[in-house]
Amino acid sequence: MTKSADTDRTWHFDILLCDGFVLTELAAVLDPLRIANRSTAQPHYSWTYLSRDGGLRRNGAGIMVETQPVPEKPQADFLFVLGNSDPEHPDLSVAPVLRNYRYSGAKVFLLAEAAARFIQEEGAESGLDGAHATHWENSHLLREQHGVFNVGNTLVSDKGTIVTCAGMEATVDVVLALIGQHISSAVGVSVANVLLHDTVRDGSTLQPNMASQLPTTGDGGLDRCIRLMQDHIEDPLTIAALTETLGISPRSLERKFKSRLGCSPVTFYREIRLHRANNLLLNSSLSICEVGLACGFGSGFSNVYKSFFGKTPSALRRERAQAPLAD
């Protein structure tokens, strides 16, 4: 990309936070902008921290940010709404704010849980056709808890004035792409180099959990087996079914898991299902029984969960209710 005609102008970002905001996403927006300002002859970016009513907003690690109230008449070029450690947080419901910003001509970026709330509340009625994007954990929650299926597997879904995004580190890719569009691709690459971000991923890239190939373990058969396990959380496959699909013997599969991952296939499979259950317990209103069934456990779910995590599912939820901002 050659240098654009607008490189003498500046762009303003409003960044909307609520308590429990994701610190990774805040840094992923700010650091590329700060580095871009440092890398050019004049600053091109400015930003304002906002919240619904203004004042201090604290994330799960106790880091606080002073914010201004959301303006009645937005002047920003972009609004970034950050995700949150609690997908049900009421301050993630920002439909009137989105309407004001879109009316003012700003482009809105909804990250992770903010995207999931938009998809849940307005996605089907927003006039924006096609699948939206959110973090893969939120996709599972939307399907399990709300029966929402218009969620894609990509890092980003750009519908013009509304962009839904997986959030987390994908936020860096989004901001780097904007820098490349606003100033030049060379500046975008320079900022990425400072961040040690070796590749700016296209928004259509599949999220790692959804990709056709997992990060390799060095063994193609083992990678295929793990993928099958991830695809069959609610209805777990037997080891016999796995080995038949893979075309290897149970003994060979056992050796692969022990040598590469240090555990048996049965243990590994149970653990990824338990971790999925833990996510649903923390981030959904599904009953404990429903969580167990969604992760392939029958009536003994609470005992299996306690034997692994050292506490019952009900105890975890009580603790979570007492400390809602904990990560």
C-alpha positions as CSV (number, residue, x, y, z in Angstrom):
1,M,0.0,0.0,0.0
2,T,1.3,3.4,-0.9
3,K,1.1,6.3,1.4
4,S,-2.5,7.6,1.5
5,A,-3.8,11.1,1.0
6,D,-5.0,11.3,4.6
7,T,-1.7,10.7,6.4
8,D,-1.7,14.3,7.7
9,R,-4.9,13.8,9.6
10,T,-5.5,12.2,13.0
11,W,-8.0,9.5,14.0
12,H,-9.7,9.3,17.4
13,F,-10.6,6.1,19.2
14,D,-13.2,5.9,22.0
15,I,-12.6,2.9,24.1
16,L,-15.6,1.7,26.2
17,L,-14.8,-0.2,29.4
18,C,-16.8,-1.7,32.2
19,D,-15.7,-3.4,35.4
20,G,-13.9,-6.6,34.6
21,F,-12.5,-5.4,31.3
22,V,-10.0,-7.6,29.5
23,L,-6.6,-6.1,30.0
24,T,-5.1,-7.9,27.0
25,E,-7.6,-6.2,24.8
26,L,-7.0,-2.8,26.2
27,A,-3.2,-3.2,25.6
28,A,-3.9,-4.6,22.1
29,V,-5.7,-1.4,21.1
30,L,-3.4,1.1,22.8
31,D,0.1,-0.3,22.2
32,P,-0.1,-0.4,18.4
33,L,-1.5,3.1,18.4
34,R,1.1,4.4,20.7
35,I,3.9,2.8,18.8
36,A,2.5,4.1,15.5
37,N,2.5,7.7,16.9
38,R,6.1,7.2,18.0
39,S,7.1,5.8,14.6
40,T,5.8,8.7,12.5
41,A,6.7,12.4,12.2
42,Q,3.5,13.5,13.8
43,P,1.0,11.6,16.0
44,H,-1.9,10.2,14.0
45,Y,-3.9,8.7,16.9
46,S,-5.7,9.9,20.0
47,W,-8.0,8.0,22.3
48,T,-10.4,8.5,25.2
49,Y,-11.4,5.9,27.9
50,L,-15.2,5.8,28.4
51,S,-17.7,3.9,30.5
52,R,-21.4,4.2,30.8
53,D,-21.3,6.7,33.7
54,G,-17.6,7.6,33.9
55,G,-15.3,7.2,36.9
56,L,-12.9,4.4,37.7
57,R,-13.2,1.0,36.1
58,R,-11.3,-2.0,37.5
59,N,-10.4,-5.2,35.8
60,G,-10.0,-8.6,37.4
61,A,-6.3,-8.0,38.3
62,G,-7.3,-4.8,40.2
63,I,-5.9,-2.4,37.5
64,M,-8.0,0.7,37.4
65,V,-8.7,3.1,34.5
66,E,-10.2,6.6,34.9
67,T,-13.0,7.0,32.3
68,Q,-15.3,9.7,31.0
69,P,-19.0,9.2,30.5
70,V,-20.2,8.1,27.1
71,P,-20.9,11.3,25.1
72,E,-24.4,12.1,23.8
73,K,-22.9,13.2,20.5
74,P,-19.9,11.1,19.6
75,Q,-17.0,12.7,17.7
76,A,-14.7,9.7,17.4
77,D,-13.8,7.9,14.3
78,F,-13.9,4.5,16.0
79,L,-15.5,2.9,19.0
80,F,-13.9,-0.2,20.6
81,V,-16.1,-2.0,23.1
82,L,-13.9,-4.3,25.2
83,G,-14.7,-7.7,26.4
84,N,-15.3,-8.6,30.0
85,S,-14.6,-11.4,32.5
86,D,-18.4,-11.8,33.0
87,P,-20.3,-12.2,29.7
88,E,-23.5,-11.4,31.5
89,H,-22.3,-8.0,32.8
90,P,-25.1,-5.5,32.3
91,D,-22.7,-2.8,31.0
92,L,-22.0,-4.9,28.0
93,S,-25.5,-4.2,26.8
94,V,-24.8,-1.0,24.9
95,A,-27.4,-1.0,22.0
96,P,-28.2,2.8,22.4
97,V,-24.5,3.7,22.4
98,L,-23.9,1.7,19.3
99,R,-26.7,3.4,17.5
100,N,-25.4,6.9,18.4
101,Y,-21.9,6.0,17.2
102,R,-23.1,4.5,14.0
103,Y,-25.4,7.5,13.3
104,S,-22.4,9.8,13.9
105,G,-20.4,7.9,11.2
106,A,-18.1,6.0,13.5
107,K,-17.1,2.4,12.9
108,V,-17.8,0.2,15.9
109,F,-15.6,-2.7,17.0
110,L,-17.1,-5.2,19.4
111,L,-14.6,-7.5,21.1
112,A,-15.2,-11.0,22.5
113,E,-17.9,-10.8,25.1
114,A,-19.1,-7.4,23.8
115,A,-19.6,-9.1,20.4
116,A,-21.3,-12.0,22.0
117,R,-23.8,-9.7,23.8
118,F,-24.5,-7.9,20.5
119,I,-25.0,-11.2,18.7
120,Q,-27.3,-12.4,21.5
121,E,-29.4,-9.3,21.8
122,E,-29.4,-7.7,18.3
123,G,-27.5,-9.8,15.8
124,A,-30.6,-11.3,14.2
125,E,-32.4,-8.0,14.1
126,S,-29.5,-5.7,13.2
127,G,-30.0,-5.8,9.5
128,L,-26.5,-7.2,9.2
129,D,-26.6,-10.5,7.3
130,G,-24.3,-13.4,7.7
131,A,-22.3,-14.8,10.6
132,H,-20.8,-12.6,13.3
133,A,-17.5,-13.3,15.2
134,T,-16.7,-13.7,18.8
135,H,-14.2,-15.7,20.9
136,W,-14.8,-19.4,20.4
137,E,-15.6,-19.8,24.1
138,N,-18.5,-17.4,23.7
139,S,-19.6,-19.2,20.6
140,H,-20.1,-22.3,22.6
141,L,-22.0,-20.4,25.3
142,L,-24.3,-18.7,22.7
143,R,-25.2,-22.1,21.2
144,E,-25.6,-23.9,24.5
145,Q,-27.4,-21.2,26.5
146,H,-29.2,-19.1,24.0
147,G,-29.6,-21.3,20.9
148,V,-27.8,-18.7,18.7
149,F,-26.1,-20.2,15.7
150,N,-25.2,-17.2,13.4
151,V,-21.7,-17.2,14.8
152,G,-18.7,-17.8,12.5
153,N,-15.3,-19.3,13.3
154,T,-13.2,-16.4,11.9
155,L,-11.2,-13.8,13.9
156,V,-13.2,-10.9,12.6
157,S,-16.5,-10.3,10.8
158,D,-16.8,-6.9,9.2
159,K,-20.3,-5.7,8.4
160,G,-19.4,-2.1,7.5
161,T,-20.3,0.0,10.5
162,I,-20.2,-2.9,12.9
163,V,-17.2,-5.2,13.3
164,T,-17.4,-8.2,15.6
165,C,-14.2,-9.7,16.7
166,A,-12.8,-12.7,18.7
167,G,-10.9,-10.2,20.8
168,M,-7.8,-11.2,22.9
169,E,-4.7,-11.2,20.6
170,A,-6.8,-10.9,17.5
171,T,-7.4,-7.3,18.6
172,V,-3.7,-6.6,17.7
173,D,-4.4,-7.8,14.1
174,V,-7.4,-5.5,13.8
175,V,-5.6,-2.4,15.0
176,L,-2.5,-3.2,12.8
177,A,-4.7,-3.5,9.8
178,L,-6.2,0.0,10.5
179,I,-2.8,1.5,10.8
180,G,-1.8,0.0,7.5
181,Q,-4.9,1.5,5.9
182,H,-4.6,4.9,7.5
183,I,-0.9,5.6,7.2
184,S,0.9,2.9,5.1
185,S,1.6,-0.8,5.2
186,A,5.2,-0.1,6.0
187,V,4.2,1.7,9.2
188,G,1.9,-1.3,10.0
189,V,4.8,-3.7,9.5
190,S,7.1,-1.5,11.6
191,V,4.7,-1.5,14.5
192,A,4.2,-5.2,14.2
193,N,8.0,-5.7,14.4
194,V,8.2,-3.7,17.6
195,L,5.5,-5.8,19.1
196,L,7.3,-9.0,17.9
197,H,4.0,-9.8,16.0
198,D,5.4,-11.7,13.1
199,T,2.2,-12.0,11.0
200,V,-0.8,-9.7,10.7
201,R,-3.6,-12.2,10.3
202,D,-6.4,-11.5,7.9
203,G,-9.8,-11.2,9.6
204,S,-11.0,-14.3,7.7
205,T,-8.4,-16.5,9.5
206,L,-10.0,-19.2,11.5
207,Q,-9.6,-19.1,15.2
208,P,-7.0,-21.6,16.5
209,N,-9.7,-23.7,18.3
210,M,-11.7,-23.8,15.0
211,A,-8.9,-24.2,12.5
212,S,-8.8,-27.2,10.3
213,Q,-5.4,-28.2,11.9
214,L,-4.4,-27.8,15.5
215,P,-1.0,-26.5,16.5
216,T,1.0,-29.6,15.7
217,T,2.3,-32.0,18.4
218,G,4.7,-33.4,15.8
219,D,2.5,-36.4,15.2
220,G,-0.2,-36.1,12.5
221,G,-2.3,-39.0,13.9
222,L,-2.2,-37.5,17.4
223,D,-3.3,-34.1,16.1
224,R,-6.2,-35.8,14.3
225,C,-7.2,-37.6,17.5
226,I,-7.2,-34.4,19.6
227,R,-9.3,-32.7,16.9
228,L,-11.9,-35.6,17.0
229,M,-12.0,-35.3,20.8
230,Q,-12.6,-31.5,20.6
231,D,-15.4,-32.1,18.1
232,H,-17.1,-34.6,20.3
233,I,-17.3,-33.0,23.8
234,E,-21.1,-33.5,24.3
235,D,-21.1,-37.0,22.9
236,P,-17.7,-38.5,23.7
237,L,-16.3,-41.1,21.4
238,T,-15.0,-44.4,22.8
239,I,-11.3,-45.2,22.4
240,A,-12.4,-48.0,20.1
241,A,-14.2,-45.5,17.9
242,L,-11.3,-43.1,17.9
243,T,-8.8,-45.8,16.9
244,E,-11.1,-47.2,14.2
245,T,-11.5,-43.7,12.7
246,L,-7.7,-43.1,12.8
247,G,-6.8,-46.5,11.6
248,I,-4.4,-47.4,14.4
249,S,-4.5,-49.8,17.3
250,P,-5.5,-48.8,20.8
251,R,-2.0,-49.7,22.0
252,S,-0.4,-47.4,19.4
253,L,-2.7,-44.5,20.4
254,E,-1.8,-45.0,24.0
255,R,1.9,-44.8,23.2
256,K,1.4,-41.6,21.2
257,F,-0.3,-39.9,24.1
258,K,2.1,-41.1,26.7
259,S,5.2,-40.1,24.7
260,R,4.0,-36.7,23.5
261,L,1.6,-35.6,26.2
262,G,2.5,-37.6,29.2
263,C,-0.9,-39.1,29.8
264,S,-3.4,-41.6,28.5
265,P,-6.0,-40.8,25.8
266,V,-8.7,-41.4,28.4
267,T,-7.2,-38.9,30.9
268,F,-6.6,-36.3,28.2
269,Y,-10.1,-36.6,26.8
270,R,-11.7,-36.3,30.3
271,E,-9.6,-33.2,31.1
272,I,-10.6,-31.2,28.0
273,R,-14.2,-32.0,28.8
274,L,-13.8,-31.0,32.4
275,H,-12.1,-27.7,31.3
276,R,-15.0,-27.0,29.0
277,A,-17.4,-27.8,31.8
278,N,-15.5,-25.4,34.1
279,N,-15.9,-22.6,31.5
280,L,-19.7,-23.2,31.3
281,L,-20.0,-23.2,35.1
282,L,-18.2,-19.9,35.3
283,N,-19.7,-18.1,32.3
284,S,-23.2,-19.4,31.7
285,S,-26.5,-19.8,33.6
286,L,-26.9,-23.5,32.6
287,S,-27.7,-25.7,35.6
288,I,-25.0,-28.0,36.9
289,C,-26.8,-31.0,35.4
290,E,-27.0,-29.2,32.0
291,V,-23.3,-28.4,32.1
292,G,-22.5,-32.0,32.8
293,L,-24.6,-33.3,29.9
294,A,-23.2,-30.6,27.6
295,C,-19.7,-32.0,28.3
296,G,-20.5,-35.7,28.1
297,F,-20.9,-36.5,31.8
298,G,-23.9,-38.3,33.3
299,S,-25.2,-38.4,36.8
300,G,-21.7,-38.6,38.3
301,F,-20.5,-35.2,37.0
302,S,-20.1,-33.5,40.4
303,N,-18.0,-36.2,41.7
304,V,-15.7,-36.3,38.6
305,Y,-15.4,-32.5,38.7
306,K,-14.5,-32.5,42.4
307,S,-11.9,-35.3,42.0
308,F,-10.1,-33.1,39.4
309,F,-10.6,-29.5,40.6
310,G,-10.8,-30.2,44.4
311,K,-14.2,-28.6,44.8
312,T,-17.8,-29.3,43.7
313,P,-19.4,-27.3,40.8
314,S,-21.8,-25.7,43.3
315,A,-18.9,-24.6,45.5
316,L,-17.2,-23.0,42.5
317,R,-20.3,-21.1,41.6
318,R,-20.7,-19.9,45.2
319,E,-17.1,-18.6,45.2
320,R,-17.6,-16.9,41.8
321,A,-20.7,-15.1,43.1
322,Q,-18.7,-13.7,46.0
323,A,-15.9,-12.5,43.8
324,P,-17.5,-11.5,40.4
325,L,-14.4,-9.8,39.1
326,A,-12.0,-12.6,39.6
327,D,-10.3,-13.9,36.5
